[in-house]
Amino acid sequence: MRVKGGSISNKKRKKLFSITKGYWGQHKNVYRRAKEAFLAALSRAYGDRKRKKRDYRRLWITRISAAVRSEGMSYSAFINGLKKAGVAMNRKMLSELAIHDMPSFRQLVGQAKSVLK
């Protein structure tokens, strides 16, 4: 009599179905579809961890740009002015200042403008 490995196969399937619980249609309860969906999800998760960093940087730049435009300056001129003034502040912190502490942000804009004149 041959060994078919029933209990191990069942455990493997059960584990996959617990992972794919909540997926759409057959992607949650048909083994082959679930496995395909799970592998696709893993590759998207890997890529999206990289993409997240890009997305946040774009968001910060957009926020800074909007705040700087209200002060009558372009984003690229502002960043250039900060670099020439020797202000080493990352875009995340600049966007936080633009949102929560506009007076401090205006001082930075003033510094950037004074260096560029």
C-alpha positions in Angstrom: 0.0 0.0 0.0 1.4 3.4 -0.9 1.4 6.5 1.3 -0.6 9.4 -0.1 0.3 12.0 2.6 -3.3 12.9 3.2 -2.9 14.7 6.5 0.1 16.7 5.3 -1.7 17.7 2.1 -4.8 18.7 4.1 -2.7 20.8 6.5 -1.0 22.5 3.5 -4.3 23.4 1.9 -5.8 24.5 5.1 -2.9 26.8 5.8 -3.2 28.4 2.3 -6.9 28.8 2.6 -6.5 30.6 6.0 -4.1 33.0 4.3 -6.3 33.6 1.3 -9.4 34.1 3.4 -11.2 37.2 2.2 -10.0 36.9 -1.4 -12.5 37.3 -4.2 -14.3 34.4 -5.8 -12.4 31.1 -6.3 -9.2 32.8 -5.1 -10.1 31.9 -1.6 -11.4 28.3 -1.8 -10.0 26.5 -4.9 -6.4 25.4 -4.2 -4.9 26.2 -7.6 -6.5 29.7 -7.8 -5.7 30.4 -4.2 -2.1 29.5 -4.7 -1.8 31.7 -7.8 -3.5 34.6 -6.0 -1.3 34.2 -3.0 1.9 34.2 -5.1 0.7 37.3 -7.0 -0.1 39.0 -3.7 3.4 38.3 -2.4 5.1 39.8 -5.4 2.8 42.9 -5.3 3.5 43.3 -1.6 7.3 43.3 -2.3 6.9 45.9 -5.0 4.6 48.0 -3.0 7.0 48.2 -0.1 9.4 49.9 -2.6 6.6 52.0 -4.1 5.4 53.3 -0.7 8.7 55.2 -0.3 8.2 56.8 -3.7 4.6 57.7 -2.9 5.4 59.4 0.4 8.2 61.4 -1.2 5.8 62.6 -3.9 3.3 63.6 -1.3 5.8 65.6 0.7 7.1 67.4 -2.4 3.5 68.2 -3.4 2.7 69.7 0.1 6.0 71.7 0.2 5.3 73.0 -3.3 1.8 74.1 -2.4 3.1 75.9 0.7 6.0 77.6 -1.1 3.8 78.7 -3.9 1.6 80.6 -1.4 4.7 82.4 -0.4 5.5 83.4 -4.0 8.3 80.9 -4.8 8.7 77.8 -6.8 9.6 74.4 -5.2 12.9 74.0 -7.1 14.0 77.6 -6.2 13.1 76.9 -2.5 15.1 73.7 -2.3 18.0 75.3 -4.1 17.9 78.2 -1.7 17.8 75.9 1.3 20.9 74.0 0.0 22.8 77.2 -0.6 21.8 78.5 2.9 23.2 75.3 4.4 19.8 74.1 5.8 19.9 70.3 5.9 16.2 69.3 6.4 14.5 66.4 4.7 11.3 66.7 2.8 9.2 64.9 5.4 10.1 67.5 8.0 9.6 70.4 5.6 6.1 69.1 4.8 5.3 68.7 8.5 6.4 72.3 9.1 4.3 73.5 6.2 1.2 71.8 7.7 1.6 72.3 11.4 4.0 75.3 11.9 3.6 77.8 9.1 5.5 80.6 10.9 8.6 78.5 11.1 8.2 77.4 7.5 7.9 81.1 6.4 11.3 81.7 8.1 12.8 78.9 6.1 11.3 80.4 2.9 12.7 83.8 3.9 16.2 82.2 4.4 16.0 80.6 1.0 14.9 83.9 -0.7 17.6 85.9 1.0 20.3 83.5 -0.2 19.0 83.6 -3.8 19.0 87.4 -4.1 
